Amino acid sequence: TWMASEAIQCLGGMGYMNESPTGRLLRDAKLYEIGAGTSEIRRWLIGRELFEETG
């Protein structure tokens, strides 16, 4: 998401246009971020699964 936002910043208003690949990348990154949950929650779930397998 950060990299897509940086690309939008470089392109200015043109980056937000629907036809722009950077606009699509930002939308896709945001949707993935929302659908997958926050990074902290994902790390917590992975850690819990690893602990259950070994403990």
CHARMM-style PDB file with segment names, atoms N, HN, CA, C and O in Angstrom:
ATOM      1  N   THR     1       0.825  -1.183   0.000  1.00  0.00      PROA
ATOM      2  CA  THR     1       0.000   0.000   0.000  1.00  0.00      PROA
ATOM      3  C   THR     1       0.873   1.251   0.000  1.00  0.00      PROA
ATOM      4  O   THR     1       0.578   2.231  -0.685  1.00  0.00      PROA
ATOM      5  N   TRP     2       1.953   1.201   0.780  1.00  0.00      PROA
ATOM      6  HN  TRP     2       2.192   0.405   1.336  1.00  0.00      PROA
ATOM      7  CA  TRP     2       2.829   2.369   0.868  1.00  0.00      PROA
ATOM      8  C   TRP     2       3.442   2.683  -0.495  1.00  0.00      PROA
ATOM      9  O   TRP     2       3.483   3.842  -0.910  1.00  0.00      PROA
ATOM     10  N   MET     3       3.917   1.654  -1.187  1.00  0.00      PROA
ATOM     11  HN  MET     3       3.884   0.713  -0.850  1.00  0.00      PROA
ATOM     12  CA  MET     3       4.575   1.880  -2.479  1.00  0.00      PROA
ATOM     13  C   MET     3       3.579   2.417  -3.505  1.00  0.00      PROA
ATOM     14  O   MET     3       3.916   3.305  -4.289  1.00  0.00      PROA
ATOM     15  N   ALA     4       2.371   1.891  -3.506  1.00  0.00      PROA
ATOM     16  HN  ALA     4       2.097   1.170  -2.869  1.00  0.00      PROA
ATOM     17  CA  ALA     4       1.351   2.392  -4.429  1.00  0.00      PROA
ATOM     18  C   ALA     4       1.038   3.855  -4.122  1.00  0.00      PROA
ATOM     19  O   ALA     4       0.857   4.653  -5.042  1.00  0.00      PROA
ATOM     20  N   SER     5       0.973   4.210  -2.860  1.00  0.00      PROA
ATOM     21  HN  SER     5       1.120   3.562  -2.113  1.00  0.00      PROA
ATOM     22  CA  SER     5       0.727   5.604  -2.478  1.00  0.00      PROA
ATOM     23  C   SER     5       1.863   6.513  -2.929  1.00  0.00      PROA
ATOM     24  O   SER     5       1.630   7.641  -3.365  1.00  0.00      PROA
ATOM     25  N   GLU     6       3.089   6.020  -2.822  1.00  0.00      PROA
ATOM     26  HN  GLU     6       3.279   5.104  -2.468  1.00  0.00      PROA
ATOM     27  CA  GLU     6       4.240   6.804  -3.277  1.00  0.00      PROA
ATOM     28  C   GLU     6       4.188   7.020  -4.793  1.00  0.00      PROA
ATOM     29  O   GLU     6       4.518   8.101  -5.281  1.00  0.00      PROA
ATOM     30  N   ALA     7       3.777   5.996  -5.526  1.00  0.00      PROA
ATOM     31  HN  ALA     7       3.509   5.119  -5.129  1.00  0.00      PROA
ATOM     32  CA  ALA     7       3.658   6.132  -6.984  1.00  0.00      PROA
ATOM     33  C   ALA     7       2.594   7.162  -7.339  1.00  0.00      PROA
ATOM     34  O   ALA     7       2.774   7.954  -8.263  1.00  0.00      PROA
ATOM     35  N   ILE     8       1.489   7.149  -6.604  1.00  0.00      PROA
ATOM     36  HN  ILE     8       1.343   6.505  -5.853  1.00  0.00      PROA
ATOM     37  CA  ILE     8       0.428   8.136  -6.825  1.00  0.00      PROA
ATOM     38  C   ILE     8       0.972   9.541  -6.562  1.00  0.00      PROA
ATOM     39  O   ILE     8       0.679  10.474  -7.310  1.00  0.00      PROA
ATOM     40  N   GLN     9       1.758   9.688  -5.506  1.00  0.00      PROA
ATOM     41  HN  GLN     9       1.996   8.931  -4.898  1.00  0.00      PROA
ATOM     42  CA  GLN     9       2.349  10.991  -5.189  1.00  0.00      PROA
ATOM     43  C   GLN     9       3.228  11.487  -6.331  1.00  0.00      PROA
ATOM     44  O   GLN     9       3.210  12.671  -6.666  1.00  0.00      PROA
ATOM     45  N   CYS    10       3.995  10.582  -6.925  1.00  0.00      PROA
ATOM     46  HN  CYS    10       4.009   9.620  -6.652  1.00  0.00      PROA
ATOM     47  CA  CYS    10       4.885  10.968  -8.028  1.00  0.00      PROA
ATOM     48  C   CYS    10       4.100  11.419  -9.252  1.00  0.00      PROA
ATOM     49  O   CYS    10       4.508  12.345  -9.954  1.00  0.00      PROA
ATOM     50  N   LEU    11       2.970  10.758  -9.504  1.00  0.00      PROA
ATOM     51  HN  LEU    11       2.639  10.006  -8.934  1.00  0.00      PROA
ATOM     52  CA  LEU    11       2.186  11.067 -10.698  1.00  0.00      PROA
ATOM     53  C   LEU    11       1.172  12.180 -10.479  1.00  0.00      PROA
ATOM     54  O   LEU    11       0.614  12.712 -11.439  1.00  0.00      PROA
ATOM     55  N   GLY    12       0.935  12.528  -9.241  1.00  0.00      PROA
ATOM     56  HN  GLY    12       1.388  12.096  -8.461  1.00  0.00      PROA
ATOM     57  CA  GLY    12      -0.038  13.574  -8.948  1.00  0.00      PROA
ATOM     58  C   GLY    12      -1.451  13.125  -9.280  1.00  0.00      PROA
ATOM     59  O   GLY    12      -1.806  11.969  -9.052  1.00  0.00      PROA
ATOM     60  N   GLY    13      -2.251  14.023  -9.811  1.00  0.00      PROA
ATOM     61  HN  GLY    13      -1.963  14.963  -9.996  1.00  0.00      PROA
ATOM     62  CA  GLY    13      -3.649  13.732 -10.121  1.00  0.00      PROA
ATOM     63  C   GLY    13      -3.838  12.646 -11.158  1.00  0.00      PROA
ATOM     64  O   GLY    13      -4.853  11.950 -11.147  1.00  0.00      PROA
ATOM     65  N   MET    14      -2.875  12.492 -12.054  1.00  0.00      PROA
ATOM     66  HN  MET    14      -2.051  13.058 -12.062  1.00  0.00      PROA
ATOM     67  CA  MET    14      -2.989  11.453 -13.083  1.00  0.00      PROA
ATOM     68  C   MET    14      -2.983  10.052 -12.465  1.00  0.00      PROA
ATOM     69  O   MET    14      -3.539   9.122 -13.049  1.00  0.00      PROA
ATOM     70  N   GLY    15      -2.371   9.891 -11.306  1.00  0.00      PROA
ATOM     71  HN  GLY    15      -1.919  10.646 -10.832  1.00  0.00      PROA
ATOM     72  CA  GLY    15      -2.302   8.586 -10.664  1.00  0.00      PROA
ATOM     73  C   GLY    15      -3.638   8.096 -10.142  1.00  0.00      PROA
ATOM     74  O   GLY    15      -3.839   6.893  -9.970  1.00  0.00      PROA
ATOM     75  N   TYR    16      -4.560   9.029  -9.887  1.00  0.00      PROA
ATOM     76  HN  TYR    16      -4.397  10.005 -10.026  1.00  0.00      PROA
ATOM     77  CA  TYR    16      -5.864   8.652  -9.343  1.00  0.00      PROA
ATOM     78  C   TYR    16      -6.879   8.261 -10.408  1.00  0.00      PROA
ATOM     79  O   TYR    16      -7.941   7.730 -10.083  1.00  0.00      PROA
ATOM     80  N   MET    17      -6.570   8.513 -11.661  1.00  0.00      PROA
ATOM     81  HN  MET    17      -5.707   8.945 -11.925  1.00  0.00      PROA
ATOM     82  CA  MET    17      -7.527   8.207 -12.725  1.00  0.00      PROA
ATOM     83  C   MET    17      -7.766   6.709 -12.813  1.00  0.00      PROA
ATOM     84  O   MET    17      -6.853   5.913 -12.593  1.00  0.00      PROA
ATOM     85  N   ASN    18      -8.992   6.330 -13.136  1.00  0.00      PROA
ATOM     86  HN  ASN    18      -9.734   6.977 -13.315  1.00  0.00      PROA
ATOM     87  CA  ASN    18      -9.349   4.913 -13.224  1.00  0.00      PROA
ATOM     88  C   ASN    18      -8.533   4.165 -14.264  1.00  0.00      PROA
ATOM     89  O   ASN    18      -8.281   2.971 -14.103  1.00  0.00      PROA
ATOM     90  N   GLU    19      -8.117   4.836 -15.318  1.00  0.00      PROA
ATOM     91  HN  GLU    19      -8.321   5.806 -15.448  1.00  0.00      PROA
ATOM     92  CA  GLU    19      -7.351   4.181 -16.373  1.00  0.00      PROA
ATOM     93  C   GLU    19      -5.894   3.972 -15.974  1.00  0.00      PROA
ATOM     94  O   GLU    19      -5.170   3.227 -16.635  1.00  0.00      PROA
ATOM     95  N   SER    20      -5.469   4.613 -14.918  1.00  0.00      PROA
ATOM     96  HN  SER    20      -6.057   5.218 -14.381  1.00  0.00      PROA
ATOM     97  CA  SER    20      -4.072   4.554 -14.500  1.00  0.00      PROA
ATOM     98  C   SER    20      -3.761   3.243 -13.788  1.00  0.00      PROA
ATOM     99  O   SER    20      -4.502   2.838 -12.892  1.00  0.00      PROA
ATOM    100  N   PRO    21      -2.665   2.569 -14.177  1.00  0.00      PROA
ATOM    101  CA  PRO    21      -2.272   1.342 -13.467  1.00  0.00      PROA
ATOM    102  C   PRO    21      -1.977   1.591 -11.987  1.00  0.00      PROA
ATOM    103  O   PRO    21      -2.220   0.724 -11.148  1.00  0.00      PROA
ATOM    104  N   THR    22      -1.451   2.780 -11.669  1.00  0.00      PROA
ATOM    105  HN  THR    22      -1.254   3.485 -12.350  1.00  0.00      PROA
ATOM    106  CA  THR    22      -1.160   3.058 -10.259  1.00  0.00      PROA
ATOM    107  C   THR    22      -2.439   3.196  -9.445  1.00  0.00      PROA
ATOM    108  O   THR    22      -2.486   2.787  -8.284  1.00  0.00      PROA
ATOM    109  N   GLY    23      -3.461   3.762 -10.040  1.00  0.00      PROA
ATOM    110  HN  GLY    23      -3.423   4.094 -10.982  1.00  0.00      PROA
ATOM    111  CA  GLY    23      -4.745   3.862  -9.344  1.00  0.00      PROA
ATOM    112  C   GLY    23      -5.309   2.490  -9.037  1.00  0.00      PROA
ATOM    113  O   GLY    23      -5.836   2.246  -7.952  1.00  0.00      PROA
ATOM    114  N   ARG    24      -5.192   1.598 -10.006  1.00  0.00      PROA
ATOM    115  HN  ARG    24      -4.764   1.795 -10.888  1.00  0.00      PROA
ATOM    116  CA  ARG    24      -5.671   0.230  -9.790  1.00  0.00      PROA
ATOM    117  C   ARG    24      -4.835  -0.479  -8.724  1.00  0.00      PROA
ATOM    118  O   ARG    24      -5.382  -1.186  -7.878  1.00  0.00      PROA
ATOM    119  N   LEU    25      -3.523  -0.294  -8.759  1.00  0.00      PROA
ATOM    120  HN  LEU    25      -3.078   0.280  -9.446  1.00  0.00      PROA
ATOM    121  CA  LEU    25      -2.662  -0.915  -7.750  1.00  0.00      PROA
ATOM    122  C   LEU    25      -3.026  -0.451  -6.344  1.00  0.00      PROA
ATOM    123  O   LEU    25      -3.060  -1.249  -5.408  1.00  0.00      PROA
ATOM    124  N   LEU    26      -3.296   0.837  -6.203  1.00  0.00      PROA
ATOM    125  HN  LEU    26      -3.268   1.486  -6.964  1.00  0.00      PROA
ATOM    126  CA  LEU    26      -3.660   1.348  -4.884  1.00  0.00      PROA
ATOM    127  C   LEU    26      -4.992   0.766  -4.427  1.00  0.00      PROA
ATOM    128  O   LEU    26      -5.127   0.364  -3.271  1.00  0.00      PROA
ATOM    129  N   ARG    27      -5.970   0.715  -5.313  1.00  0.00      PROA
ATOM    130  HN  ARG    27      -5.860   1.041  -6.252  1.00  0.00      PROA
ATOM    131  CA  ARG    27      -7.268   0.129  -4.947  1.00  0.00      PROA
ATOM    132  C   ARG    27      -7.120  -1.331  -4.566  1.00  0.00      PROA
ATOM    133  O   ARG    27      -7.682  -1.772  -3.564  1.00  0.00      PROA
ATOM    134  N   ASP    28      -6.360  -2.095  -5.365  1.00  0.00      PROA
ATOM    135  HN  ASP    28      -5.903  -1.737  -6.179  1.00  0.00      PROA
ATOM    136  CA  ASP    28      -6.159  -3.514  -5.068  1.00  0.00      PROA
ATOM    137  C   ASP    28      -5.427  -3.709  -3.745  1.00  0.00      PROA
ATOM    138  O   ASP    28      -5.778  -4.592  -2.963  1.00  0.00      PROA
ATOM    139  N   ALA    29      -4.416  -2.889  -3.497  1.00  0.00      PROA
ATOM    140  HN  ALA    29      -4.132  -2.172  -4.133  1.00  0.00      PROA
ATOM    141  CA  ALA    29      -3.656  -3.011  -2.250  1.00  0.00      PROA
ATOM    142  C   ALA    29      -4.539  -2.717  -1.047  1.00  0.00      PROA
ATOM    143  O   ALA    29      -4.457  -3.410  -0.033  1.00  0.00      PROA
ATOM    144  N   LYS    30      -5.378  -1.701  -1.149  1.00  0.00      PROA
ATOM    145  HN  LYS    30      -5.444  -1.138  -1.973  1.00  0.00      PROA
ATOM    146  CA  LYS    30      -6.276  -1.364  -0.038  1.00  0.00      PROA
ATOM    147  C   LYS    30      -7.296  -2.476   0.191  1.00  0.00      PROA
ATOM    148  O   LYS    30      -7.584  -2.824   1.336  1.00  0.00      PROA
ATOM    149  N   LEU    31      -7.841  -3.032  -0.880  1.00  0.00      PROA
ATOM    150  HN  LEU    31      -7.607  -2.749  -1.810  1.00  0.00      PROA
ATOM    151  CA  LEU    31      -8.806  -4.126  -0.730  1.00  0.00      PROA
ATOM    152  C   LEU    31      -8.163  -5.345  -0.101  1.00  0.00      PROA
ATOM    153  O   LEU    31      -8.771  -6.000   0.746  1.00  0.00      PROA
ATOM    154  N   TYR    32      -6.938  -5.657  -0.503  1.00  0.00      PROA
ATOM    155  HN  TYR    32      -6.444  -5.125  -1.191  1.00  0.00      PROA
ATOM    156  CA  TYR    32      -6.240  -6.797   0.088  1.00  0.00      PROA
ATOM    157  C   TYR    32      -5.962  -6.548   1.568  1.00  0.00      PROA
ATOM    158  O   TYR    32      -6.104  -7.446   2.398  1.00  0.00      PROA
ATOM    159  N   GLU    33      -5.570  -5.332   1.882  1.00  0.00      PROA
ATOM    160  HN  GLU    33      -5.455  -4.602   1.208  1.00  0.00      PROA
ATOM    161  CA  GLU    33      -5.271  -4.977   3.269  1.00  0.00      PROA
ATOM    162  C   GLU    33      -6.517  -5.124   4.143  1.00  0.00      PROA
ATOM    163  O   GLU    33      -6.438  -5.643   5.257  1.00  0.00      PROA
ATOM    164  N   ILE    34      -7.651  -4.674   3.645  1.00  0.00      PROA
ATOM    165  HN  ILE    34      -7.715  -4.252   2.740  1.00  0.00      PROA
ATOM    166  CA  ILE    34      -8.899  -4.776   4.400  1.00  0.00      PROA
ATOM    167  C   ILE    34      -9.341  -6.234   4.490  1.00  0.00      PROA
ATOM    168  O   ILE    34      -9.757  -6.691   5.555  1.00  0.00      PROA
ATOM    169  N   GLY    35      -9.255  -6.962   3.386  1.00  0.00      PROA
ATOM    170  HN  GLY    35      -8.917  -6.591   2.521  1.00  0.00      PROA
ATOM    171  CA  GLY    35      -9.697  -8.354   3.367  1.00  0.00      PROA
ATOM    172  C   GLY    35      -8.829  -9.277   4.189  1.00  0.00      PROA
ATOM    173  O   GLY    35      -9.334 -10.234   4.777  1.00  0.00      PROA
ATOM    174  N   ALA    36      -7.549  -9.020   4.246  1.00  0.00      PROA
ATOM    175  HN  ALA    36      -7.138  -8.243   3.769  1.00  0.00      PROA
ATOM    176  CA  ALA    36      -6.626  -9.903   4.961  1.00  0.00      PROA
ATOM    177  C   ALA    36      -6.503  -9.529   6.426  1.00  0.00      PROA
ATOM    178  O   ALA    36      -6.000 -10.326   7.218  1.00  0.00      PROA
ATOM    179  N   GLY    37      -6.939  -8.361   6.804  1.00  0.00      PROA
ATOM    180  HN  GLY    37      -7.347  -7.713   6.161  1.00  0.00      PROA
ATOM    181  CA  GLY    37      -6.780  -7.912   8.186  1.00  0.00      PROA
ATOM    182  C   GLY    37      -5.493  -7.130   8.338  1.00  0.00      PROA
ATOM    183  O   GLY    37      -4.674  -7.060   7.421  1.00  0.00      PROA
ATOM    184  N   THR    38      -5.333  -6.555   9.491  1.00  0.00      PROA
ATOM    185  HN  THR    38      -5.999  -6.612  10.235  1.00  0.00      PROA
ATOM    186  CA  THR    38      -4.132  -5.759   9.708  1.00  0.00      PROA
ATOM    187  C   THR    38      -2.916  -6.656   9.851  1.00  0.00      PROA
ATOM    188  O   THR    38      -3.036  -7.836  10.183  1.00  0.00      PROA
ATOM    189  N   SER    39      -1.776  -6.104   9.604  1.00  0.00      PROA
ATOM    190  HN  SER    39      -1.679  -5.146   9.334  1.00  0.00      PROA
ATOM    191  CA  SER    39      -0.529  -6.864   9.691  1.00  0.00      PROA
ATOM    192  C   SER    39      -0.300  -7.401  11.099  1.00  0.00      PROA
ATOM    193  O   SER    39       0.200  -8.513  11.269  1.00  0.00      PROA
ATOM    194  N   GLU    40      -0.660  -6.621  12.097  1.00  0.00      PROA
ATOM    195  HN  GLU    40      -1.065  -5.718  11.959  1.00  0.00      PROA
ATOM    196  CA  GLU    40      -0.450  -7.053  13.477  1.00  0.00      PROA
ATOM    197  C   GLU    40      -1.289  -8.285  13.797  1.00  0.00      PROA
ATOM    198  O   GLU    40      -0.808  -9.223  14.434  1.00  0.00      PROA
ATOM    199  N   ILE    41      -2.534  -8.279  13.358  1.00  0.00      PROA
ATOM    200  HN  ILE    41      -2.925  -7.517  12.841  1.00  0.00      PROA
ATOM    201  CA  ILE    41      -3.412  -9.428  13.601  1.00  0.00      PROA
ATOM    202  C   ILE    41      -2.886 -10.650  12.873  1.00  0.00      PROA
ATOM    203  O   ILE    41      -2.887 -11.751  13.424  1.00  0.00      PROA
ATOM    204  N   ARG    42      -2.437 -10.467  11.638  1.00  0.00      PROA
ATOM    205  HN  ARG    42      -2.437  -9.573  11.190  1.00  0.00      PROA
ATOM    206  CA  ARG    42      -1.906 -11.601  10.877  1.00  0.00      PROA
ATOM    207  C   ARG    42      -0.675 -12.185  11.574  1.00  0.00      PROA
ATOM    208  O   ARG    42      -0.549 -13.406  11.672  1.00  0.00      PROA
ATOM    209  N   ARG    43       0.227 -11.337  12.055  1.00  0.00      PROA
ATOM    210  HN  ARG    43       0.123 -10.346  11.975  1.00  0.00      PROA
ATOM    211  CA  ARG    43       1.413 -11.825  12.767  1.00  0.00      PROA
ATOM    212  C   ARG    43       1.022 -12.575  14.029  1.00  0.00      PROA
ATOM    213  O   ARG    43       1.613 -13.607  14.346  1.00  0.00      PROA
ATOM    214  N   TRP    44       0.038 -12.069  14.746  1.00  0.00      PROA
ATOM    215  HN  TRP    44      -0.442 -11.231  14.489  1.00  0.00      PROA
ATOM    216  CA  TRP    44      -0.423 -12.712  15.968  1.00  0.00      PROA
ATOM    217  C   TRP    44      -1.001 -14.096  15.666  1.00  0.00      PROA
ATOM    218  O   TRP    44      -0.716 -15.060  16.377  1.00  0.00      PROA
ATOM    219  N   LEU    45      -1.813 -14.190  14.611  1.00  0.00      PROA
ATOM    220  HN  LEU    45      -2.045 -13.407  14.034  1.00  0.00      PROA
ATOM    221  CA  LEU    45      -2.408 -15.478  14.246  1.00  0.00      PROA
ATOM    222  C   LEU    45      -1.350 -16.487  13.813  1.00  0.00      PROA
ATOM    223  O   LEU    45      -1.424 -17.660  14.178  1.00  0.00      PROA
ATOM    224  N   ILE    46      -0.378 -16.044  13.046  1.00  0.00      PROA
ATOM    225  HN  ILE    46      -0.318 -15.091  12.749  1.00  0.00      PROA
ATOM    226  CA  ILE    46       0.693 -16.943  12.603  1.00  0.00      PROA
ATOM    227  C   ILE    46       1.501 -17.425  13.801  1.00  0.00      PROA
ATOM    228  O   ILE    46       1.825 -18.608  13.903  1.00  0.00      PROA
ATOM    229  N   GLY    47       1.824 -16.506  14.706  1.00  0.00      PROA
ATOM    230  HN  GLY    47       1.560 -15.545  14.623  1.00  0.00      PROA
ATOM    231  CA  GLY    47       2.567 -16.884  15.906  1.00  0.00      PROA
ATOM    232  C   GLY    47       1.804 -17.889  16.753  1.00  0.00      PROA
ATOM    233  O   GLY    47       2.390 -18.839  17.273  1.00  0.00      PROA
ATOM    234  N   ARG    48       0.521 -17.687  16.891  1.00  0.00      PROA
ATOM    235  HN  ARG    48       0.046 -16.915  16.469  1.00  0.00      PROA
ATOM    236  CA  ARG    48      -0.306 -18.608  17.673  1.00  0.00      PROA
ATOM    237  C   ARG    48      -0.336 -19.993  17.041  1.00  0.00      PROA
ATOM    238  O   ARG    48      -0.230 -21.002  17.739  1.00  0.00      PROA
ATOM    239  N   GLU    49      -0.480 -20.039  15.718  1.00  0.00      PROA
ATOM    240  HN  GLU    49      -0.566 -19.220  15.152  1.00  0.00      PROA
ATOM    241  CA  GLU    49      -0.495 -21.329  15.019  1.00  0.00      PROA
ATOM    242  C   GLU    49       0.835 -22.059  15.182  1.00  0.00      PROA
ATOM    243  O   GLU    49       0.854 -23.265  15.425  1.00  0.00      PROA
ATOM    244  N   LEU    50       1.932 -21.344  15.050  1.00  0.00      PROA
ATOM    245  HN  LEU    50       1.917 -20.364  14.852  1.00  0.00      PROA
ATOM    246  CA  LEU    50       3.249 -21.967  15.214  1.00  0.00      PROA
ATOM    247  C   LEU    50       3.440 -22.481  16.637  1.00  0.00      PROA
ATOM    248  O   LEU    50       4.000 -23.559  16.837  1.00  0.00      PROA
ATOM    249  N   PHE    51       2.982 -21.724  17.616  1.00  0.00      PROA
ATOM    250  HN  PHE    51       2.528 -20.849  17.453  1.00  0.00      PROA
ATOM    251  CA  PHE    51       3.110 -22.136  19.010  1.00  0.00      PROA
ATOM    252  C   PHE    51       2.289 -23.398  19.277  1.00  0.00      PROA
ATOM    253  O   PHE    51       2.748 -24.299  19.980  1.00  0.00      PROA
ATOM    254  N   GLU    52       1.078 -23.466  18.720  1.00  0.00      PROA
ATOM    255  HN  GLU    52       0.706 -22.734  18.149  1.00  0.00      PROA
ATOM    256  CA  GLU    52       0.223 -24.638  18.921  1.00  0.00      PROA
ATOM    257  C   GLU    52       0.825 -25.882  18.280  1.00  0.00      PROA
ATOM    258  O   GLU    52       0.690 -26.982  18.816  1.00  0.00      PROA
ATOM    259  N   GLU    53       1.487 -25.717  17.143  1.00  0.00      PROA
ATOM    260  HN  GLU    53       1.596 -24.824  16.708  1.00  0.00      PROA
ATOM    261  CA  GLU    53       2.094 -26.867  16.462  1.00  0.00      PROA
ATOM    262  C   GLU    53       3.294 -27.411  17.230  1.00  0.00      PROA
ATOM    263  O   GLU    53       3.514 -28.622  17.256  1.00  0.00      PROA
ATOM    264  N   THR    54       4.063 -26.537  17.848  1.00  0.00      PROA
ATOM    265  HN  THR    54       3.885 -25.554  17.827  1.00  0.00      PROA
ATOM    266  CA  THR    54       5.281 -26.979  18.534  1.00  0.00      PROA
ATOM    267  C   THR    54       5.055 -27.256  20.017  1.00  0.00      PROA
ATOM    268  O   THR    54       5.827 -27.995  20.628  1.00  0.00      PROA
ATOM    269  N   GLY    55       4.029 -26.688  20.592  1.00  0.00      PROA
ATOM    270  HN  GLY    55       3.402 -26.089  20.095  1.00  0.00      PROA
ATOM    271  CA  GLY    55       3.828 -26.812  22.029  1.00  0.00      PROA
ATOM    272  C   GLY    55       2.774 -27.782  22.332  1.00  0.00      PROA
ATOM    273  OT1 GLY    55       2.467 -28.016  23.500  1.00  0.00      PROA
TER     274      GLY     55
END
